[in-house]
Amino acid sequence: MITVDIEARTSRVRTWKRAPMIVERNRLAYRHAWAVFVSGFFEPLFYLGAVGFGLGTFIGQVPFGGESIPYAAFVAPGMLAASTLNGAVADGFFNPFFKLNWMRTYEAMISTPLGVGDIVLGEIIWAQSRGTLYSAGFLIVMLALGLIESPWGVLALPAAMLCSAALSSGAMVLTGITKQISSLEKVMTLIVFPLFLFSGTFFPIEVYPAWLRPVVELMPLYRGAHLLRSFTVGHITPVILLDVAYLLGMLVLCWWVSVRLVRRRMIL
């Protein structure tokens, strides 16, 4: 009988206007754990210092958009994109995984007027908010270090918000397909780490073998890093429209898929 009731509730057509309730619930849960919430900001900052300014002194200039820019100015937008990935992984994958599989939080939520669509959208918005917070702090650091070289840099924050939303929706898909806690390490090793390392975050795409470049260009973090780099450097071309379309498409598609995956998991 419980399964039938859940199935009926999760199959209901909804407008998802209750998603902000999930955001408010998460905000209250974090009100005494703010140190954990902001910790993800420092990892890309350390990479920027060690790689951008440390290794960058030996590299000098790197190509981007037919021009040469300082290596630190190249790496910084990549680390900015990585900060959105941190927020997506933390609150779009890890926390929802435990809520779905161990804490049974979503089963309690579904007994209220909330539906699966509300839950998934609320978690995506929350993870996107966390990534946006990281991005805003990182942009302030970039501005202080003189790594924003163009007035177009004012669009870097909206671009980071879009990148964070797309990655957060993708993280919710991982939540829907990951069933065992032993699979968390596999997801990090096979998906998250390669995404971080091979998305043009540290090196221009020109240094990759020709056969690997199309693969790199298909990675969502590459599209986000390219969009952010275009704004902070001031290299504005029609390619940024492709970046925006890719991230918007990923957001909508992954949101649609994750709703159905989580619904199936809760029914079963």
Secondary structure, DSSP 4 states (H G I P E B T S, - for coil): -HHHHHHHHHTS----TTHHHHHHHHHHHTTT-HHHHHHTTHHHHHHIIIIIIIIHHHH-EEEETTEEEEHHHHHHHHHHHHHHHHHHHIIIIIHHHHHHHTS-HHHHHHTTT--HHHHHHHHHHHHHHHHHHHHHHHHHHHHHTT---SGGGGGHHHHHHHHHHHHHHHHHHHHHH---TTHHHHHIIIIIHHHHHSSSSSS-GGGS-TTTHHHHHTSHHHHHHHHHHHHHHT---THHHHHHHHHHHHHHHHHHHHHHHHHHHHH-
